[in-house]
Amino acid sequence: MRLELHRLNVKSLKFSDKTGFADGTLSVNKAELLSLIAEDPLLGKNLDVDIAMPGEKVRVMPVKDVIEPRWKIEGSGQVFPGMLSDVETVGEGKTLVLTGCAVLTAGKLVRFQEGIIDMSGPGADYTPYSKTCNVVLVLEPSDPNMDKHDYEKACRMAGLKAAAYLAKSCAEVKADTVDVYEQANIREGMNSFPELPKVGYLYMLQTQGLLHDTYLYGVDVKRILPTIISPLEVMDGAIVSGNCVSACDKNSTYSHQNNPVIADMLKRHGKDFNFVACIVTNENVTLADKRRSSSYATKLAAMLGLDGLVITEEGFGNPDADLIMNCWKAERLGIKTALLTDEYAGQDGASQSLADSCPEGNACVTAGNANEVIHLPAMEKVIGYAEEANVIAGGWNGSLADDGSITVELQAITGATSELGYTRLGAYTL
């Protein structure tokens, strides 16, 4: 498979009478974009589109998802397959990417499981989306008593349609840069680099239901058995977030599109190891389902003859059991593992970090403690609903002060402790 990402580097945004791209600026026809998302009868009449730029004294909340604008300019399939388009396989051909730009969907959905993005100040240091030029959709349901699943789908589709619309409007512009990725089929890949260890990526997706959902080619992943997917399919939009979970470690659609684990493993392929396959698995609620998926995923890894697995989690608590089960089952099959997770160690950092553990889990990378408390100063402008700070996960009644400042845990900041490593937190050895 060969995938070319044709990138336009977006450095600024402005509203205009025509949507298009020139000289680093993405122009957006606000009325046209509003008309597009208002086509959904499940969305209310008081919709809005706004702009949030890096460095501005702007706060966006509550944020549901973040999506990178893309459009397929050559090859099979189309962006967000199974959502906006047919389910033809992606991961090949040419895809236009508006690099440096993001679509944010904001509004009161599950309320306590959405996030905050500050474009400046200390909060901006914790979210990668303070550095993107953001087109913000402020959404509301047409009926306040609407089923939450219907409203979530309406919000999800609005964000995807907006992202596709923005990129499609720039499809005729010559790319600033082109990144080329290639991956051999499994037969060829297994015989490549015989001197290097064979390594795979076990990609855990949040699928616990009750609006804790992720979609693969439009299919709710809790309905599948673990399966093999090309990393290029992931890079080309095959996985879409439908999650209403804690904002800090919610894998947004943007972070799936730009998964840094996949990007780094592709860079190191043929140098440090042979990157053979990406295995997608789910995170279930019942013990029987956890056993089934963990046994099936690690069986696939063993059938491929893998020497090692990188395993990433999404979420915390209940999914910790899936993470650890995947770990020890792989290790007992002779496959070495490295785990990526975050921690909920209490505000003082002294509590147990994970809900489960095992002796085999001795190579673990942390994305930070989501319970750490941070004070966010007041902003000059809030896009969305500031009062949600009092109910958002990581906040509490009184988190929003009278002066507009907010005191919350990192849990409330979108992408703060991303378990894909798509975060601004880091560490160094003293």
Protein Blocks (a to p, Z undefined) as FASTA:
>chain_A
ZZdddddddfbdcddfbdcdeehiacddfklmmmmmmmpmkbcfkbccddddehiacddd
ddfbdcdddddfbdedjehehilmccbdehiajddddehiacddeddfklmmcccddfed
jklmmpcklmpccdddddddfblkbcfklmmmmmmmmmmmmmmmmmmmmmmpccfbdcdd
ddddfklmmmgoklbccddddddddfegjoiacdeehiafklpccddddfklmmnopacc
fbdcdfkloccfklmmmomklmmmmmmgoklmccfbccdddddfbfklmmmmmmmmmmmm
mmnopabdcdddedehjlmmmmmmmmmmmmmnopacdddddddebjnopacfbfbdcfkl
mcccdebjfkbccdddddfbdchjfklmmmgghiaehjacfkopacddfklpghklcckl
pafbdcddZZ
